[in-house]
Amino acid sequence: MSAPDETTRPGRNEETMENKTISFNTGRHYSANGQRIAATKLECGRVLFVDVDRRLEYVTAAPCELSERNVMRAYDYNSTTDAYSVIPDYEIRTKLCSELEALARKL
């Protein structure tokens, strides 16, 4: 599978909180803005991601590399768990998710 065409699916790679973070638009039509997702790798190796257009927060069920492909594979095949079960601390979870939401909204 080839890399996504950046002219049709703009994405960003940024360094935040010493974690690599990505954001991308899947091109799916869940809202007028498509489907904007941002993700970051957690210390446990799993990936936390938010879908701002559907208002969803998930963590991959297993550790994986941080990439659009892995996020979408987990998303599409229901290989996820809720963010609460992995990050039970409300303040930490809310801060991480808010930062990801802000990043995805820039797309």
C-alpha positions as CSV (number, residue, x, y, z in Angstrom):
1,M,0.0,0.0,0.0
2,S,1.4,3.4,-0.9
3,A,1.6,6.4,1.4
4,P,-1.4,8.7,1.4
5,D,-1.4,11.5,-1.1
6,E,-0.7,14.6,1.1
7,T,-2.5,16.9,-1.5
8,T,-5.8,15.2,-0.8
9,R,-5.4,14.1,2.8
10,P,-3.3,16.7,4.6
11,G,-1.8,15.5,7.9
12,R,0.6,16.8,10.5
13,N,3.4,15.3,12.5
14,E,4.3,17.2,15.6
15,E,6.3,16.6,18.7
16,T,4.3,17.3,21.9
17,M,5.0,16.3,25.4
18,E,8.0,14.2,24.3
19,N,5.6,12.0,22.3
20,K,5.3,11.9,18.6
21,T,1.8,13.0,17.6
22,I,0.0,12.7,14.2
23,S,-3.1,14.2,12.8
24,F,-4.9,13.4,9.6
25,N,-8.2,13.6,7.7
26,T,-9.5,10.2,6.6
27,G,-11.6,11.8,3.9
28,R,-14.7,10.0,5.2
29,H,-17.8,12.1,5.2
30,Y,-18.8,12.1,8.9
31,S,-19.1,15.9,9.0
32,A,-18.7,18.9,6.8
33,N,-15.0,18.7,7.7
34,G,-14.7,15.0,6.9
35,Q,-13.2,12.8,9.7
36,R,-10.3,14.5,11.5
37,I,-8.2,12.3,13.8
38,A,-5.2,13.0,16.0
39,A,-3.2,10.3,17.8
40,T,-0.3,10.0,20.1
41,K,1.7,7.0,21.4
42,L,1.4,6.3,25.1
43,E,4.2,5.1,27.4
44,C,2.7,1.6,27.4
45,G,3.1,1.4,23.6
46,R,-0.6,1.7,22.8
47,V,-1.9,4.6,20.8
48,L,-4.5,7.1,22.1
49,F,-6.6,8.7,19.3
50,V,-9.5,11.1,19.1
51,D,-12.0,11.6,16.3
52,V,-13.2,15.2,16.7
53,D,-16.0,14.9,14.1
54,R,-17.6,11.9,15.8
55,R,-16.6,12.9,19.3
56,L,-14.8,9.6,20.0
57,E,-11.8,8.7,22.1
58,Y,-10.1,5.3,21.9
59,V,-6.9,3.5,22.7
60,T,-5.6,0.7,20.5
61,A,-6.1,-2.7,22.1
62,A,-2.5,-3.6,21.8
63,P,0.8,-1.7,21.4
64,C,1.6,-0.7,17.9
65,E,3.6,1.8,15.9
66,L,2.1,5.3,15.6
67,S,0.8,5.6,12.0
68,E,-2.4,6.5,10.1
69,R,-2.6,2.9,8.9
70,N,-2.4,1.4,12.4
71,V,-4.9,3.9,13.8
72,M,-7.4,3.2,11.1
73,R,-6.9,-0.6,11.3
74,A,-7.7,-0.5,15.0
75,Y,-10.7,1.8,14.4
76,D,-12.1,-0.2,11.5
77,Y,-11.7,-3.6,13.1
78,N,-12.8,-2.6,16.6
79,S,-9.4,-3.4,18.0
80,T,-9.7,-0.6,20.6
81,T,-10.7,0.0,24.1
82,D,-12.0,3.1,25.8
83,A,-9.5,5.7,26.9
84,Y,-10.8,5.5,30.5
85,S,-9.6,1.9,31.0
86,V,-6.1,2.8,30.0
87,I,-5.9,6.4,31.4
88,P,-8.2,6.3,34.5
89,D,-6.9,9.7,35.8
90,Y,-9.6,12.2,34.7
91,E,-7.2,15.2,34.6
92,I,-4.5,13.4,32.6
93,R,-7.0,11.9,30.2
94,T,-8.8,15.1,29.6
95,K,-5.5,17.1,29.1
96,L,-4.2,14.5,26.5
97,C,-7.5,14.3,24.6
98,S,-8.0,18.1,24.6
99,E,-4.5,18.6,23.1
100,L,-5.3,16.0,20.4
101,E,-8.6,17.6,19.7
102,A,-7.0,21.0,19.2
103,L,-4.4,19.5,16.8
104,A,-7.1,17.7,14.8
105,R,-9.2,20.8,14.5
106,K,-6.4,22.6,12.7
107,L,-6.9,20.3,9.7
